Amino acid sequence: MESIFSLLSRHSVRKYLSTPVEEWRLDFLLKAAMQAPSAGNEMPWEFLVIDQRELLDRIPEVHPYAAMTRTAPLAILVCGDLQREKHKGFWTQDCSAATQNLLLAAHGMGLGAVWVGVHPMEDRIAGLRKLFAVPDHLVPFSLVPVGWPAENRTSPARYDPSRIKRNRF
Ligand SMILES: Cc1cc2nc3c(=O)[nH]c(=O)nc-3n(C[C@H](O)[C@H](O)[C@H](O)COP(=O)(O)O)c2cc1C
């Protein structure tokens, strides 16, 4: 139950300590991502784990809002696999669910992470495809830098009852 309540304190973390993230935590993040729901259970995803310093440092060359990878010990590139798509058009929702699971799993373990948007920005897709030799049938969808937080911030509560209607608008 405790982890359910931690959903409400999730926030983006963009500065990280150099402390490495243990392999078992990385495994858990990837398990959480792959446990996401998907349309018809199509699971149209692949995950590229990036932990080479030189590559992490180069990501901001191809993504204007990814400077945080320069301090991240690790980033996960979530890619959509169009060959696995059974229900056309749903792959982005499936990959969103996987990305959110990654964020929540990281937060649940005390790690910091942030969703860095890639799809549908063509220049970011092309830049990341080139940098990481992503094959044609995969589309870079989102990037999730992960590390131990080096900043202490929170996000405000966003619950707004005026956004909720009951039975009819
Ligand atoms: C689709 C999407 C794309 C995002 N892209 C970026 C990004 O490129 N760079 C970044 O620093 N944060 C990015 N974010 C994180 C948002 O800025 C952040 O979630 C939002 O400001 C709310 O803050 P919080 O996550 O701390 O609650 C993105 C979030 C989403 C869902």
The ligand as an ORCA input file, in Angstrom:
! r2SCAN-3c Opt
* xyz 0 1
  C       5.657     13.843    -22.783
  C       6.597     14.537    -21.821
  C       7.732     15.156    -22.302
  C       8.629     15.762    -21.423
  N       9.797     16.282    -21.917
  C      10.711     16.794    -21.082
  C      11.969     17.237    -21.570
  O      12.266     17.140    -22.769
  N      12.881     17.736    -20.671
  C      12.576     17.838    -19.347
  O      13.429     18.320    -18.584
  N      11.383     17.435    -18.828
  C      10.448     16.909    -19.673
  N       9.255     16.430    -19.166
  C       8.956     16.510    -17.729
  C       7.934     17.596    -17.424
  O       8.514     18.866    -17.617
  C       7.426     17.417    -15.980
  O       6.865     16.148    -15.819
  C       6.380     18.472    -15.626
  O       6.941     19.766    -15.620
  C       5.768     18.216    -14.257
  O       6.770     18.186    -13.248
  P       6.982     16.919    -12.308
  O       7.308     15.730    -13.202
  O       8.139     17.292    -11.422
  O       5.731     16.677    -11.549
  C       8.349     15.809    -20.032
  C       7.187     15.177    -19.544
  C       6.338     14.523    -20.427
  C       5.128     13.784    -19.881
*
